[in-house]
Amino acid sequence: MPERTLVKKPHLARAFMAGLAISQLAWHAAPALSAGQPPTPTQYSQVVRTVFPGAKEQTVTRDGVLVVIDRAPIPPHHDSLGDWPEQPAERVVLNLATHRSVSRILPHGAFDCAHPGTMGGDIGDAFDDPVVGHLFAEPASDLGKGEVNGTPAQKLRMQLDGQTFTVWRDLTWGVALKIRSDQPFFGNPPDADGQTTYYEVKSFTIGTVDPAVFAMPDACRKAIFKP
C-alpha cells in the first residue's frame, strides 16, 4: 500500500501500504478521547472509500473476532507503477484473534479452506490498527469541530516523518473517519486543493449484523480458528 507514494519517507509509504492493503479496511484506532470513552464495539458495519487505484468502496462487517471485508471489483488501470489487470470482487473473512483468513471470489467462487492466509498484528480491527496508531501518538493541532458524511468529528493536524496529515476523528469512539495528506499516495492524483485523501468512511453502524455474511464451510471455520 509504494515507495513512490511518499517520496520523502519510503518506509512510511510501505507501512501505510501494508496496513491498508492487508487489512482492506482503512479504519484505524485513535487514542482514547477521555476516561469515559465507551468500550470498543464488537458488532458493526461500515462502508469506506479507499485510496487503492481503481477501487471505489468496500464494506466491512464485524461480529466478535470475525471481520468480513467485501471489496468491489477493480477495473484494469495504469499508474506510475505500471499496468494493473482487472481484479474481481472478493470477500475476505478474518479472525482477529488468530490472524488467519480465508477468501473467495464473488459472486460464485468457493472459499479456499485448505490454504488459510495470515494477517499480522491487529490489522483488520477498526479500533486497534498499529499503522495509524503511530500517527495518533504524535502531537496534534486541534483545528476545531467538523463532520464526515454527517458524523460529527474533531479535526486534527499532525506530522509524521516530515509529512503533514489532517485527520477527522469520531467524537464518540475516537476512530479516524477520514485522513488526508499533503503528499500523493500510490499514484492517485491529488484532490483539487492539492491534498490526497487516504480513505474516507462513508457510513458506520454499530449494532447487530447479518449472520449470513459470516457463512462459510466448517473446514474454513476450523482453519481460521486454529491457533
Summary of the structure (lengths in Angstrom):
residues: 227
radius of gyration: 17.4
end to end distance: 27.3
largest distance: 50.2
contacts: 702
relative contact order: 0.22
helix: 15%
strand: 40%
